Amino acid sequence: MDKYTKTVLTVIAFALVLIATQNAITPAKARGDCGNADYNPCYVRLVK
């Protein structure tokens, strides 16, 4: 493998690690329509 390929793969691996740790440290929050209240993400079921 040449130096360019190793560099590109290292940058991609580093970015994936950053994304994984960011999601582990700060979990996703859902925003409600009433004020500034934060809610935990929930499952929304479509009722027919």
Biopython code that builds the backbone (N, CA, C, O; Angstrom):
import numpy as np
from Bio.PDB.StructureBuilder import StructureBuilder

atoms = [
    (1, "MET", "N", (0.845, -1.179, 0.000)),
    (1, "MET", "CA", (0.000, 0.000, 0.000)),
    (1, "MET", "C", (0.892, 1.244, 0.000)),
    (1, "MET", "O", (1.920, 1.283, 0.675)),
    (2, "ASP", "N", (0.497, 2.227, -0.741)),
    (2, "ASP", "CA", (1.296, 3.444, -0.765)),
    (2, "ASP", "C", (0.916, 4.374, 0.388)),
    (2, "ASP", "O", (-0.049, 4.134, 1.113)),
    (3, "LYS", "N", (1.690, 5.420, 0.530)),
    (3, "LYS", "CA", (1.525, 6.348, 1.656)),
    (3, "LYS", "C", (0.175, 7.073, 1.601)),
    (3, "LYS", "O", (-0.452, 7.291, 2.637)),
    (4, "TYR", "N", (-0.270, 7.445, 0.407)),
    (4, "TYR", "CA", (-1.543, 8.153, 0.254)),
    (4, "TYR", "C", (-2.712, 7.288, 0.739)),
    (4, "TYR", "O", (-3.579, 7.769, 1.470)),
    (5, "THR", "N", (-2.736, 6.028, 0.339)),
    (5, "THR", "CA", (-3.821, 5.127, 0.731)),
    (5, "THR", "C", (-3.841, 4.931, 2.237)),
    (5, "THR", "O", (-4.909, 4.943, 2.850)),
    (6, "LYS", "N", (-2.681, 4.752, 2.836)),
    (6, "LYS", "CA", (-2.614, 4.594, 4.291)),
    (6, "LYS", "C", (-3.119, 5.842, 5.005)),
    (6, "LYS", "O", (-3.805, 5.742, 6.022)),
    (7, "THR", "N", (-2.787, 7.001, 4.482)),
    (7, "THR", "CA", (-3.234, 8.251, 5.096)),
    (7, "THR", "C", (-4.748, 8.394, 5.005)),
    (7, "THR", "O", (-5.401, 8.757, 5.983)),
    (8, "VAL", "N", (-5.303, 8.111, 3.836)),
    (8, "VAL", "CA", (-6.756, 8.227, 3.655)),
    (8, "VAL", "C", (-7.490, 7.239, 4.558)),
    (8, "VAL", "O", (-8.488, 7.604, 5.180)),
    (9, "LEU", "N", (-7.020, 6.005, 4.641)),
    (9, "LEU", "CA", (-7.666, 5.016, 5.504)),
    (9, "LEU", "C", (-7.547, 5.382, 6.975)),
    (9, "LEU", "O", (-8.465, 5.126, 7.754)),
    (10, "THR", "N", (-6.423, 5.981, 7.364)),
    (10, "THR", "CA", (-6.251, 6.422, 8.748)),
    (10, "THR", "C", (-7.212, 7.553, 9.083)),
    (10, "THR", "O", (-7.784, 7.572, 10.172)),
    (11, "VAL", "N", (-7.398, 8.494, 8.167)),
    (11, "VAL", "CA", (-8.333, 9.599, 8.385)),
    (11, "VAL", "C", (-9.765, 9.071, 8.492)),
    (11, "VAL", "O", (-10.522, 9.522, 9.351)),
    (12, "ILE", "N", (-10.140, 8.138, 7.648)),
    (12, "ILE", "CA", (-11.483, 7.550, 7.695)),
    (12, "ILE", "C", (-11.687, 6.813, 9.017)),
    (12, "ILE", "O", (-12.736, 6.954, 9.645)),
    (13, "ALA", "N", (-10.702, 6.032, 9.442)),
    (13, "ALA", "CA", (-10.805, 5.297, 10.706)),
    (13, "ALA", "C", (-10.926, 6.259, 11.881)),
    (13, "ALA", "O", (-11.724, 6.027, 12.789)),
    (14, "PHE", "N", (-10.152, 7.323, 11.873)),
    (14, "PHE", "CA", (-10.210, 8.312, 12.946)),
    (14, "PHE", "C", (-11.581, 8.982, 12.991)),
    (14, "PHE", "O", (-12.127, 9.198, 14.073)),
    (15, "ALA", "N", (-12.142, 9.313, 11.828)),
    (15, "ALA", "CA", (-13.468, 9.934, 11.782)),
    (15, "ALA", "C", (-14.546, 8.990, 12.305)),
    (15, "ALA", "O", (-15.465, 9.422, 13.000)),
    (16, "LEU", "N", (-14.437, 7.707, 11.977)),
    (16, "LEU", "CA", (-15.412, 6.735, 12.480)),
    (16, "LEU", "C", (-15.327, 6.585, 13.997)),
    (16, "LEU", "O", (-16.351, 6.446, 14.667)),
    (17, "VAL", "N", (-14.123, 6.611, 14.532)),
    (17, "VAL", "CA", (-13.954, 6.534, 15.990)),
    (17, "VAL", "C", (-14.553, 7.770, 16.650)),
    (17, "VAL", "O", (-15.206, 7.656, 17.688)),
    (18, "LEU", "N", (-14.344, 8.945, 16.067)),
    (18, "LEU", "CA", (-14.934, 10.168, 16.624)),
    (18, "LEU", "C", (-16.458, 10.116, 16.615)),
    (18, "LEU", "O", (-17.100, 10.512, 17.588)),
    (19, "ILE", "N", (-17.034, 9.632, 15.528)),
    (19, "ILE", "CA", (-18.492, 9.530, 15.444)),
    (19, "ILE", "C", (-19.021, 8.555, 16.492)),
    (19, "ILE", "O", (-20.021, 8.838, 17.151)),
    (20, "ALA", "N", (-18.361, 7.417, 16.648)),
    (20, "ALA", "CA", (-18.812, 6.412, 17.616)),
    (20, "ALA", "C", (-18.713, 6.937, 19.044)),
    (20, "ALA", "O", (-19.627, 6.721, 19.840)),
    (21, "THR", "N", (-17.630, 7.618, 19.382)),
    (21, "THR", "CA", (-17.494, 8.129, 20.750)),
    (21, "THR", "C", (-18.429, 9.301, 21.002)),
    (21, "THR", "O", (-18.911, 9.474, 22.121)),
    (22, "GLN", "N", (-18.692, 10.106, 19.988)),
    (22, "GLN", "CA", (-19.623, 11.219, 20.166)),
    (22, "GLN", "C", (-21.021, 10.699, 20.486)),
    (22, "GLN", "O", (-21.693, 11.241, 21.363)),
    (23, "ASN", "N", (-21.462, 9.666, 19.792)),
    (23, "ASN", "CA", (-22.791, 9.107, 20.049)),
    (23, "ASN", "C", (-22.853, 8.395, 21.389)),
    (23, "ASN", "O", (-23.917, 8.349, 22.006)),
    (24, "ALA", "N", (-21.743, 7.841, 21.856)),
    (24, "ALA", "CA", (-21.725, 7.161, 23.148)),
    (24, "ALA", "C", (-21.738, 8.167, 24.290)),
    (24, "ALA", "O", (-22.331, 7.906, 25.337)),
    (25, "ILE", "N", (-21.093, 9.313, 24.104)),
    (25, "ILE", "CA", (-20.985, 10.307, 25.170)),
    (25, "ILE", "C", (-22.254, 11.144, 25.274)),
    (25, "ILE", "O", (-22.752, 11.361, 26.378)),
    (26, "THR", "N", (-22.782, 11.613, 24.164)),
    (26, "THR", "CA", (-23.983, 12.451, 24.170)),
    (26, "THR", "C", (-25.099, 11.738, 23.415)),
    (26, "THR", "O", (-25.166, 11.830, 22.189)),
    (27, "PRO", "N", (-25.978, 11.025, 24.127)),
    (27, "PRO", "CA", (-27.062, 10.317, 23.441)),
    (27, "PRO", "C", (-28.048, 11.294, 22.788)),
    (27, "PRO", "O", (-28.148, 12.456, 23.181)),
    (28, "ALA", "N", (-28.753, 10.804, 21.806)),
    (28, "ALA", "CA", (-29.695, 11.636, 21.055)),
    (28, "ALA", "C", (-30.868, 12.035, 21.935)),
    (28, "ALA", "O", (-31.315, 11.257, 22.778)),
    (29, "LYS", "N", (-31.357, 13.229, 21.738)),
    (29, "LYS", "CA", (-32.541, 13.732, 22.433)),
    (29, "LYS", "C", (-33.549, 14.196, 21.395)),
    (29, "LYS", "O", (-33.178, 14.752, 20.362)),
    (30, "ALA", "N", (-34.815, 13.967, 21.672)),
    (30, "ALA", "CA", (-35.884, 14.440, 20.794)),
    (30, "ALA", "C", (-36.429, 15.750, 21.349)),
    (30, "ALA", "O", (-36.549, 15.910, 22.564)),
    (31, "ARG", "N", (-36.752, 16.668, 20.481)),
    (31, "ARG", "CA", (-37.306, 17.950, 20.901)),
    (31, "ARG", "C", (-38.825, 17.903, 20.792)),
    (31, "ARG", "O", (-39.374, 17.468, 19.780)),
    (32, "GLY", "N", (-39.491, 18.356, 21.844)),
    (32, "GLY", "CA", (-40.943, 18.426, 21.831)),
    (32, "GLY", "C", (-41.417, 19.741, 21.229)),
    (32, "GLY", "O", (-40.622, 20.659, 21.027)),
    (33, "ASP", "N", (-42.692, 19.830, 20.946)),
    (33, "ASP", "CA", (-43.245, 21.048, 20.366)),
    (33, "ASP", "C", (-43.629, 22.079, 21.422)),
    (33, "ASP", "O", (-43.991, 23.205, 21.081)),
    (34, "CYS", "N", (-43.555, 21.713, 22.687)),
    (34, "CYS", "CA", (-44.002, 22.632, 23.733)),
    (34, "CYS", "C", (-42.800, 23.134, 24.536)),
    (34, "CYS", "O", (-42.364, 22.477, 25.482)),
    (35, "GLY", "N", (-42.274, 24.277, 24.165)),
    (35, "GLY", "CA", (-41.199, 24.898, 24.925)),
    (35, "GLY", "C", (-39.837, 24.289, 24.655)),
    (35, "GLY", "O", (-39.591, 23.735, 23.583)),
    (36, "ASN", "N", (-38.960, 24.396, 25.632)),
    (36, "ASN", "CA", (-37.593, 23.943, 25.490)),
    (36, "ASN", "C", (-37.347, 22.606, 26.185)),
    (36, "ASN", "O", (-36.199, 22.270, 26.476)),
    (37, "ALA", "N", (-38.384, 21.850, 26.452)),
    (37, "ALA", "CA", (-38.235, 20.573, 27.156)),
    (37, "ALA", "C", (-37.568, 19.538, 26.253)),
    (37, "ALA", "O", (-37.925, 19.401, 25.083)),
    (38, "ASP", "N", (-36.599, 18.814, 26.805)),
    (38, "ASP", "CA", (-35.953, 17.722, 26.078)),
    (38, "ASP", "C", (-36.588, 16.406, 26.502)),
    (38, "ASP", "O", (-36.895, 16.202, 27.676)),
    (39, "TYR", "N", (-36.776, 15.535, 25.554)),
    (39, "TYR", "CA", (-37.364, 14.236, 25.832)),
    (39, "TYR", "C", (-36.431, 13.146, 25.337)),
    (39, "TYR", "O", (-35.651, 13.364, 24.410)),
    (40, "ASN", "N", (-36.507, 11.979, 25.951)),
    (40, "ASN", "CA", (-35.778, 10.834, 25.430)),
    (40, "ASN", "C", (-36.437, 10.395, 24.142)),
    (40, "ASN", "O", (-37.655, 10.506, 23.999)),
    (41, "PRO", "N", (-35.643, 9.893, 23.193)),
    (41, "PRO", "CA", (-36.242, 9.401, 21.943)),
    (41, "PRO", "C", (-37.284, 8.313, 22.224)),
    (41, "PRO", "O", (-37.099, 7.500, 23.130)),
    (42, "CYS", "N", (-38.356, 8.295, 21.469)),
    (42, "CYS", "CA", (-39.408, 7.310, 21.687)),
    (42, "CYS", "C", (-39.831, 6.689, 20.365)),
    (42, "CYS", "O", (-39.492, 7.179, 19.288)),
    (43, "TYR", "N", (-40.568, 5.615, 20.475)),
    (43, "TYR", "CA", (-41.089, 4.906, 19.316)),
    (43, "TYR", "C", (-42.454, 5.472, 18.970)),
    (43, "TYR", "O", (-43.321, 5.565, 19.839)),
    (44, "VAL", "N", (-42.657, 5.847, 17.735)),
    (44, "VAL", "CA", (-43.941, 6.393, 17.295)),
    (44, "VAL", "C", (-44.603, 5.355, 16.399)),
    (44, "VAL", "O", (-44.038, 4.942, 15.386)),
    (45, "ARG", "N", (-45.809, 4.937, 16.783)),
    (45, "ARG", "CA", (-46.546, 3.933, 16.031)),
    (45, "ARG", "C", (-47.657, 4.602, 15.246)),
    (45, "ARG", "O", (-48.388, 5.439, 15.775)),
    (46, "LEU", "N", (-47.781, 4.229, 13.980)),
    (46, "LEU", "CA", (-48.820, 4.766, 13.120)),
    (46, "LEU", "C", (-50.104, 3.980, 13.371)),
    (46, "LEU", "O", (-50.127, 2.757, 13.229)),
    (47, "VAL", "N", (-51.168, 4.683, 13.743)),
    (47, "VAL", "CA", (-52.458, 4.052, 14.021)),
    (47, "VAL", "C", (-53.352, 4.281, 12.808)),
    (47, "VAL", "O", (-53.535, 5.415, 12.365)),
    (48, "LYS", "N", (-53.900, 3.206, 12.283)),
    (48, "LYS", "CA", (-54.779, 3.307, 11.102)),
    (48, "LYS", "C", (-56.221, 3.216, 11.492)),
    (48, "LYS", "O", (-57.098, 3.282, 10.631)),
]
sb = StructureBuilder()
sb.init_structure("model")
sb.init_model(0)
sb.init_chain("A")
sb.init_seg("    ")
for serial, (resi, resn, name, xyz) in enumerate(atoms, 1):
    if name == "N":
        sb.init_residue(resn, " ", resi, " ")
    sb.init_atom(name, np.array(xyz, "f"), 0.0, 1.0, " ", f" {name:<3s}", serial, name[0])
structure = sb.get_structure()
